[in-house]
Amino acid sequence: MTVWSEDAARDLVLNAGERLALLTRGEGSYVWDGDDNRYLDFLGGIAVNALGHAHPVFVDAVSRQAATLVHVSNYFATRPQLELAARLKRLAGAGIDGRVYFSNSGAEANEAAFKLARLRGGAERPRILALENGFHGRTMGSLALTAKKTMRAPFEPMPAGVEHIPATIEALEAAMDDRVAALIVEPIQGEAGVVELPDGYLAAARSLTLAHGALLIVDEIQTGAGRTGSWFGFNHEGITPDAITLAKGIGGGFPIGALVTFGAASALFTPGSHGSTFGGNPLATAVANAVLAEIERSDLVGNAAARGVQLREAIAKIDSHLVGGVRGRGLLIGIALSAPVAGDLVAAAQRRGLIVNAANPETIRIAPALTIGDAEIEEFLTLFTAALADVQGDRTATERESTESMPAMSDQGDSK
Ligand SMILES: *Cc1c(COP(=O)(O)O)cnc(C)c1O
């Protein structure tokens, strides 16, 4: 019998680098590996496991719906699909005119948003604006919206028309004209390392897009479903977008995505203009309904807001030279490091039984379950502080050993 890491190295497409562990089960905020080591999971499947692992509401929804009706094709409607569409419209404030398209992932939701922008634009409006450092997915359309050149370069040519502009109101004012079909933005740039937009950006984006007849599309895939302490990131600025895209947290771990359109943008798709065989199937939509209902019932949006403040205040007080600052809102948090040691820190944390993520070499990202309380936060602080000390100790030792030679540099690649 081979060990799992050899199987992974031989059989998996080489897209995500070496896997960090073989995980076998989970419960609440904890997961266990094949050797029964327990980890406190403060990554939450990258802002996905909103209810943690194996939550009874999630387990019950999957089991019941699996035993009732799983898939029928979009020639038919199902109750869970209609219920979820109505729920998303209500939560997003999409109003009576709002409409929902279901996909199976975030990238697919953004593909739908890209096509929405083209339907708005036609030949007269070929331009689509997106932000520098933005991340919108890995399929061809969503990749074209994604800023990072190294992600796009091997796959060029990209679908045409996308321009990446700096995330400032001035840059948007300069770029906006009547040939822009849409602007797509993340309220907080998660993959970039939990980077917030400048204050007032979404409000300015709303008035500029309205003035020029362009769509404002907000990518809420990482920030939605209560993650930032309000239902959606755009709520913090009180605007009404033309469309939002959702995935990650809305399914609590079950693959599902959605495009929600508001107002006149809801009339752009017509029968035959887009589709997905699996999208909106009764199993995925029943689970998302149950997850969102539980977030509402237990006020996990309020918990995300309160626990986020508690965590950020505590992280800012950690006594370590390596912690340079803390960013984010609710339970989407970026810990800025004063040295490019995020990869070493992820490894040190894992050895101590804590899962966190290196969004880039100088940022640790955490996105725990929205259900966390004092116990999980206390344990996180203990383990993370210890991991910081491990890395600090290693660095001091390395520097001592190499006073005559060059100090060793850590070079951890991207998380995605
Ligand atoms: C994760 C993410 C995506 C891509 O979602 P997938 O489900 O991985 O395709 C798109 N946009 C944002 C903001 C994301 O965080």
The ligand as an ORCA input file, in Angstrom:
! r2SCAN-3c Opt
* xyz 0 1
  C     -13.600     31.593     -4.864
  C     -13.986     32.771     -5.657
  C     -14.399     32.646     -6.994
  C     -14.371     31.330     -7.729
  O     -15.256     30.402     -7.189
  P     -15.063     28.843     -7.558
  O     -16.217     28.174     -6.869
  O     -13.722     28.438     -7.041
  O     -15.148     28.730     -9.033
  C     -14.784     33.793     -7.665
  N     -14.780     34.994     -7.062
  C     -14.395     35.148     -5.779
  C     -14.433     36.503     -5.160
  C     -13.956     34.048     -5.048
  O     -13.543     34.209     -3.788
*
